[in-house]
Amino acid sequence: MTTDVTDATFATEVLGSDLPVLVDFWAEWCPPCHRIAPVLEELAAEYEGRARIVKLDADHNPETVRRYGVLSMPTLSLFRGGELVSQIVGARPKSKLKEQIDSAL
């Protein structure tokens, strides 16, 4: 199951995580964001215990969005050891998202 993070919890939940974390920067008004949401839920279950998938509502968390230069939704950013290691802009097939996560394992 994906977890929601905010500007206030980002440092603890993402940067402080022992596991790689895929952050879905999304917005309510973004149709592609809604299309990939079920895929991200599937991946969260598949990678449980090995990686985490979290969602950050870009409209309600401008500080983190600005810090990481997110300009388009969805943006899928992968963090490992508190560092941004890769970023995909736009909805992608499940296989591409798995490649991104696998690269950090």
RAVENBEL-V994407 format. One record per helix or strand of 3 or more residues. SS is the DSSP state (@ for helix, = for strand). FROM is the first residue (numbers start at 1). TO is the last residue. If there is no record, write none. Layout:
SS|FROM|TO  SS|FROM|TO
//
This chain:
=|3|5  @|10|15  =|20|26  @|31|46  =|51|57  @|62|67  =|75|80  =|83|89  @|94|102
//
